[in-house]
Amino acid sequence: MSEETDKILEVAKRAAKVGAEILLQAFGKLDQKQISLKGAGDYVTEIDRESEKAIINLIKEKFPDHGIYAEESGKENRKSLYRWLIDPLDGTANYVQGIPIFGISIALVKEEETQVGLIYYPERDEMFWAVKGEGAFLNDRRIHISAKKDMALSMLASGFPWRSKDYLDPYLASFRELFLSVAGVRRMGSAAIDLAYTACGRFDGFWEMKLKPWDISAGILLVEEAGGVVTDFKGGKGYIESGNVVAGNSFIHEKILNTIRPYLSQIE
Protein backbone atom coordinates (compact mmCIF):
# COMPACT_ATOMS: atom_id res chain seq x y z
CA MET A 1 0.00 0.00 0.00
CA SER A 2 1.39 3.40 -0.95
CA GLU A 3 1.91 6.11 1.65
CA GLU A 4 -0.82 8.19 -0.01
CA THR A 5 -3.32 5.31 0.02
CA ASP A 6 -2.49 4.53 3.64
CA LYS A 7 -3.22 8.14 4.58
CA ILE A 8 -6.52 8.10 2.65
CA LEU A 9 -7.60 4.90 4.40
CA GLU A 10 -6.76 6.23 7.84
CA VAL A 11 -8.67 9.46 7.18
CA ALA A 12 -11.67 7.45 5.92
CA LYS A 13 -11.64 5.34 9.09
CA ARG A 14 -11.39 8.40 11.35
CA ALA A 15 -14.15 10.16 9.42
CA ALA A 16 -16.46 7.15 9.74
CA LYS A 17 -15.87 7.02 13.49
CA VAL A 18 -16.58 10.75 13.83
CA GLY A 19 -19.82 10.43 11.88
CA ALA A 20 -20.81 7.30 13.81
CA GLU A 21 -20.40 9.04 17.16
CA ILE A 22 -23.01 11.59 16.08
CA LEU A 23 -25.37 8.85 14.88
CA LEU A 24 -25.07 6.80 18.06
CA GLN A 25 -25.56 9.77 20.39
CA ALA A 26 -28.89 10.61 18.74
CA PHE A 27 -30.11 7.05 18.03
CA GLY A 28 -33.49 6.42 19.61
CA LYS A 29 -33.82 10.06 20.68
CA LEU A 30 -35.07 11.74 17.50
CA ASP A 31 -37.87 14.25 17.69
CA GLN A 32 -40.35 14.20 14.79
CA LYS A 33 -39.29 17.76 13.97
CA GLN A 34 -35.82 16.44 13.15
CA ILE A 35 -37.17 14.13 10.43
CA SER A 36 -38.36 15.06 6.94
CA LEU A 37 -38.98 13.40 3.57
CA LYS A 38 -36.96 14.05 0.41
CA GLY A 39 -39.39 11.87 -1.53
CA ALA A 40 -41.77 8.97 -1.03
CA GLY A 41 -40.20 6.75 1.62
CA ASP A 42 -36.93 8.69 1.43
CA TYR A 43 -36.18 10.03 4.90
CA VAL A 44 -33.59 12.57 5.89
CA THR A 45 -32.84 13.73 9.42
CA GLU A 46 -30.85 16.52 10.99
CA ILE A 47 -28.51 13.77 12.14
CA ASP A 48 -27.73 12.71 8.54
CA ARG A 49 -26.65 16.26 7.84
CA GLU A 50 -24.61 16.60 11.05
CA SER A 51 -22.82 13.30 10.39
CA GLU A 52 -22.11 14.28 6.79
CA LYS A 53 -20.79 17.70 7.78
CA ALA A 54 -18.42 16.19 10.34
CA ILE A 55 -17.16 13.60 7.84
CA ILE A 56 -16.61 16.18 5.11
CA ASN A 57 -14.89 18.64 7.45
CA LEU A 58 -12.36 16.02 8.51
CA ILE A 59 -11.67 14.96 4.92
CA LYS A 60 -11.30 18.56 3.74
CA GLU A 61 -8.90 19.28 6.58
CA LYS A 62 -6.56 16.56 5.30
CA PHE A 63 -7.32 16.73 1.56
CA PRO A 64 -8.54 20.26 0.74
CA ASP A 65 -8.15 19.78 -3.03
CA HIS A 66 -10.21 16.58 -3.27
CA GLY A 67 -13.73 16.56 -4.65
CA ILE A 68 -16.73 15.54 -2.57
CA TYR A 69 -19.92 13.77 -3.70
CA ALA A 70 -22.19 13.30 -0.70
CA GLU A 71 -25.80 12.24 -0.37
CA GLU A 72 -27.12 15.34 1.36
CA SER A 73 -24.83 18.12 0.10
CA GLY A 74 -24.21 16.98 -3.49
CA LYS A 75 -21.00 17.58 -5.47
CA GLU A 76 -18.09 19.90 -4.74
CA ASN A 77 -14.90 20.51 -6.78
CA ARG A 78 -15.82 18.32 -9.76
CA LYS A 79 -12.47 19.01 -11.48
CA SER A 80 -10.36 17.10 -8.96
CA LEU A 81 -8.89 13.72 -9.96
CA TYR A 82 -9.90 12.51 -6.50
CA ARG A 83 -13.51 12.31 -5.38
CA TRP A 84 -14.96 11.09 -2.07
CA LEU A 85 -18.39 9.43 -2.22
CA ILE A 86 -20.09 9.68 1.16
CA ASP A 87 -23.29 8.31 2.60
CA PRO A 88 -23.36 9.55 6.21
CA LEU A 89 -26.31 7.33 7.16
CA ASP A 90 -27.24 4.38 4.97
CA GLY A 91 -30.42 2.88 6.36
CA THR A 92 -32.08 6.12 7.43
CA ALA A 93 -35.55 4.55 7.58
CA ASN A 94 -34.21 1.93 10.01
CA TYR A 95 -32.55 4.68 12.04
CA VAL A 96 -35.76 6.71 12.22
CA GLN A 97 -37.70 3.65 13.38
CA GLY A 98 -35.15 2.74 16.04
CA ILE A 99 -33.96 -0.35 14.15
CA PRO A 100 -30.20 -0.73 14.80
CA ILE A 101 -29.21 -1.65 11.24
CA PHE A 102 -27.56 1.35 9.61
CA GLY A 103 -24.10 2.32 8.51
CA ILE A 104 -21.72 4.84 7.01
CA SER A 105 -20.28 4.33 3.53
CA ILE A 106 -17.18 6.17 2.30
CA ALA A 107 -15.29 5.60 -0.95
CA LEU A 108 -12.36 7.38 -2.58
CA VAL A 109 -12.46 7.40 -6.38
CA LYS A 110 -9.44 8.39 -8.46
CA GLU A 111 -10.03 9.02 -12.17
CA GLU A 112 -13.33 7.08 -12.07
CA GLU A 113 -11.81 4.04 -10.35
CA THR A 114 -12.55 3.28 -6.68
CA GLN A 115 -9.29 2.98 -4.76
CA VAL A 116 -10.52 2.79 -1.16
CA GLY A 117 -13.88 1.67 0.18
CA LEU A 118 -15.14 1.57 3.75
CA ILE A 119 -18.45 0.63 5.38
CA TYR A 120 -18.85 1.10 9.12
CA TYR A 121 -21.63 -0.58 11.11
CA PRO A 122 -21.60 1.44 14.36
CA GLU A 123 -23.94 -0.72 16.43
CA ARG A 124 -21.58 -3.69 16.08
CA ASP A 125 -18.37 -1.66 15.80
CA GLU A 126 -17.61 -3.44 12.53
CA MET A 127 -15.34 -1.64 10.08
CA PHE A 128 -15.34 -3.24 6.62
CA TRP A 129 -12.65 -1.80 4.36
CA ALA A 130 -10.80 -2.51 1.16
CA VAL A 131 -7.97 -1.05 -0.88
CA LYS A 132 -7.81 -1.82 -4.57
CA GLY A 133 -5.41 -4.70 -5.15
CA GLU A 134 -4.86 -5.24 -1.42
CA GLY A 135 -7.86 -7.36 -0.37
CA ALA A 136 -10.86 -6.75 1.89
CA PHE A 137 -10.99 -6.72 5.67
CA LEU A 138 -13.36 -6.67 8.64
CA ASN A 139 -11.58 -4.68 11.34
CA ASP A 140 -8.14 -6.38 11.19
CA ARG A 141 -9.25 -9.71 9.72
CA ARG A 142 -9.11 -10.52 6.03
CA ILE A 143 -12.49 -11.49 4.60
CA HIS A 144 -13.55 -13.60 1.64
CA ILE A 145 -16.69 -14.06 -0.39
CA SER A 146 -18.86 -17.14 0.28
CA ALA A 147 -17.61 -20.34 -1.34
CA LYS A 148 -21.08 -21.91 -1.70
CA LYS A 149 -22.04 -23.46 -5.02
CA ASP A 150 -25.50 -24.71 -4.11
CA MET A 151 -28.36 -22.25 -4.53
CA ALA A 152 -30.58 -24.39 -2.31
CA LEU A 153 -28.23 -23.72 0.62
CA SER A 154 -27.68 -20.03 -0.14
CA MET A 155 -28.85 -16.96 1.77
CA LEU A 156 -29.40 -13.93 -0.45
CA ALA A 157 -30.06 -10.27 0.31
CA SER A 158 -32.10 -7.76 -1.64
CA GLY A 159 -33.93 -4.47 -1.34
CA PHE A 160 -37.37 -3.47 -2.56
CA PRO A 161 -37.48 -0.86 -5.37
CA TRP A 162 -38.90 1.90 -3.19
CA ARG A 163 -37.33 4.60 -5.38
CA SER A 164 -38.82 3.03 -8.54
CA LYS A 165 -42.16 1.49 -7.68
CA ASP A 166 -43.05 1.28 -11.37
CA TYR A 167 -40.68 -1.71 -11.45
CA LEU A 168 -42.32 -3.51 -8.54
CA ASP A 169 -44.01 -6.20 -10.65
CA PRO A 170 -40.88 -7.38 -12.54
CA TYR A 171 -38.90 -7.15 -9.31
CA LEU A 172 -41.43 -9.33 -7.47
CA ALA A 173 -41.35 -11.83 -10.33
CA SER A 174 -37.56 -12.08 -10.03
CA PHE A 175 -37.85 -12.26 -6.24
CA ARG A 176 -40.34 -15.10 -6.41
CA GLU A 177 -38.16 -17.22 -8.69
CA LEU A 178 -35.05 -16.69 -6.56
CA PHE A 179 -36.94 -17.11 -3.29
CA LEU A 180 -38.15 -20.54 -4.37
CA SER A 181 -34.61 -21.69 -5.23
CA VAL A 182 -32.65 -20.62 -2.14
CA ALA A 183 -32.57 -21.16 1.63
CA GLY A 184 -33.73 -17.60 2.34
CA VAL A 185 -33.76 -13.96 1.35
CA ARG A 186 -33.16 -11.07 3.76
CA ARG A 187 -33.99 -7.38 3.43
CA MET A 188 -31.76 -5.42 5.83
CA GLY A 189 -32.74 -1.91 4.77
CA SER A 190 -29.15 -0.85 4.05
CA ALA A 191 -27.52 -1.68 0.72
CA ALA A 192 -24.11 -0.81 2.16
CA ILE A 193 -24.46 -3.42 4.90
CA ASP A 194 -25.88 -5.93 2.40
CA LEU A 195 -22.75 -5.55 0.26
CA ALA A 196 -20.42 -5.70 3.28
CA TYR A 197 -22.16 -8.87 4.47
CA THR A 198 -21.84 -10.34 0.99
CA ALA A 199 -18.13 -9.53 0.96
CA CYS A 200 -17.55 -11.40 4.22
CA GLY A 201 -19.75 -14.39 3.34
CA ARG A 202 -22.66 -13.75 5.69
CA PHE A 203 -24.77 -13.41 2.56
CA ASP A 204 -24.04 -15.55 -0.46
CA GLY A 205 -25.37 -13.03 -2.97
CA PHE A 206 -27.17 -9.72 -3.38
CA TRP A 207 -29.26 -7.92 -5.97
CA GLU A 208 -31.03 -4.56 -5.91
CA MET A 209 -32.02 -1.82 -8.33
CA LYS A 210 -31.83 1.95 -8.61
CA LEU A 211 -29.22 2.54 -5.92
CA LYS A 212 -27.08 5.67 -5.75
CA PRO A 213 -23.30 5.88 -6.25
CA TRP A 214 -22.73 6.67 -2.56
CA ASP A 215 -24.79 3.57 -1.63
CA ILE A 216 -22.67 1.11 -3.58
CA SER A 217 -19.18 2.37 -4.49
CA ALA A 218 -17.49 1.22 -1.27
CA GLY A 219 -19.44 -2.04 -1.16
CA ILE A 220 -18.62 -2.97 -4.74
CA LEU A 221 -14.89 -2.63 -4.03
CA LEU A 222 -15.32 -4.72 -0.86
CA VAL A 223 -17.01 -7.55 -2.77
CA GLU A 224 -14.47 -7.52 -5.59
CA GLU A 225 -11.48 -7.41 -3.25
CA ALA A 226 -13.02 -10.27 -1.26
CA GLY A 227 -12.96 -12.38 -4.43
CA GLY A 228 -16.49 -11.75 -5.65
CA VAL A 229 -18.12 -10.59 -8.87
CA VAL A 230 -20.28 -7.48 -9.29
CA THR A 231 -22.22 -6.47 -12.40
CA ASP A 232 -25.35 -4.66 -13.43
CA PHE A 233 -28.47 -6.56 -14.54
CA LYS A 234 -27.03 -6.96 -18.06
CA GLY A 235 -23.82 -8.54 -16.83
CA GLY A 236 -21.80 -5.38 -17.49
CA LYS A 237 -20.15 -2.69 -15.39
CA GLY A 238 -22.83 -0.01 -15.68
CA TYR A 239 -23.90 -0.26 -12.05
CA ILE A 240 -22.83 3.26 -11.05
CA GLU A 241 -24.90 4.80 -13.85
CA SER A 242 -27.92 2.48 -13.52
CA GLY A 243 -27.80 1.74 -9.79
CA ASN A 244 -28.60 -1.90 -10.61
CA VAL A 245 -26.35 -4.39 -8.82
CA VAL A 246 -25.83 -8.15 -8.68
CA ALA A 247 -23.06 -9.48 -6.40
CA GLY A 248 -21.75 -12.80 -5.17
CA ASN A 249 -19.13 -15.42 -5.88
CA SER A 250 -18.79 -16.32 -9.55
CA PHE A 251 -21.26 -19.23 -9.29
CA ILE A 252 -23.96 -17.53 -7.19
CA HIS A 253 -23.61 -14.29 -9.16
CA GLU A 254 -24.21 -16.14 -12.42
CA LYS A 255 -27.23 -17.97 -10.99
CA ILE A 256 -28.80 -14.73 -9.71
CA LEU A 257 -28.07 -12.91 -12.96
CA ASN A 258 -29.52 -15.65 -15.16
CA THR A 259 -32.65 -15.81 -12.98
CA ILE A 260 -33.41 -12.09 -12.96
CA ARG A 261 -32.36 -11.25 -16.53
CA PRO A 262 -35.73 -12.12 -18.12
CA TYR A 263 -37.45 -9.72 -15.74
CA LEU A 264 -34.97 -6.91 -15.05
CA SER A 265 -32.36 -6.66 -17.84
CA GLN A 266 -34.29 -3.92 -19.66
CA ILE A 267 -34.28 -1.63 -16.63
CA GLU A 268 -31.88 1.25 -17.34
TADA-V213100 format. One line per field, one symbol per residue. phi: phi as a letter, one per 20 degrees, with the letter a starting at -180 (. if undefined). psi: psi as a letter, one per 30 degrees, with the letter a starting at -180 (. if undefined). burial: + if it has 24 or more other ideal C-beta (glycine too) atoms within 12 Angstrom, else -. A space follows every 10 residues. Layout:
BEGIN
phi: ???
psi: ???
burial: ???
END
This chain:
BEGIN
phi: .fffffffff ffffffffff gffffefncf egfedbdeag mdfbcffgff ffffffgfff fecfefeccc gedmdclfef fdbedcdfbe offfgfenee cbbdcccddd lmcfdccbcd dffdlddebb cgndncbdld dfccfgefcc gfdeddcbbf ffecffefff fffffgffgf dcfacdcenb fffgfffffe nfdeabbacl edgffcgfff fgfffeoecc befenddeff femeccbrfg ffgffffffe gfdcfefe
psi: kleeeeeeee eeeeeeeeee eeeeefkggk kfffklkfaj gjlklfeeee eeeeeeeeee eeiffklkjl eefbkkiffk fkkkkkjfjk heeeeefgkh jllkkkkjkj hgkkekkkkk jefghjjklk kkfflkljcg kklllkgkgj efgkjlllkk iffiffgeee eeeeeeeeef flelkkjfgj eeeeeeeeeg gekflkkllh llefefeeee eeeefgglkk lafggaggee efgkkkkale eeeeeeefef efefffj.
burial: ----+--+++ ++++++++++ ++++-++--+ ----+----- --++++++++ ++++++++++ -++--+++++ +++--+---- -+++++++++ ++++++---- ++++++++++ ---+++++++ ++---+++++ ++--++++-- --++++-+-- +--+++++++ ++++--+--+ +--++-+++- ++--++++++ ++++++++++ ++++++++++ ++++++++++ ++++++++++ +++-----++ -+++++++++ +++-++++++ +-+++-+-
END
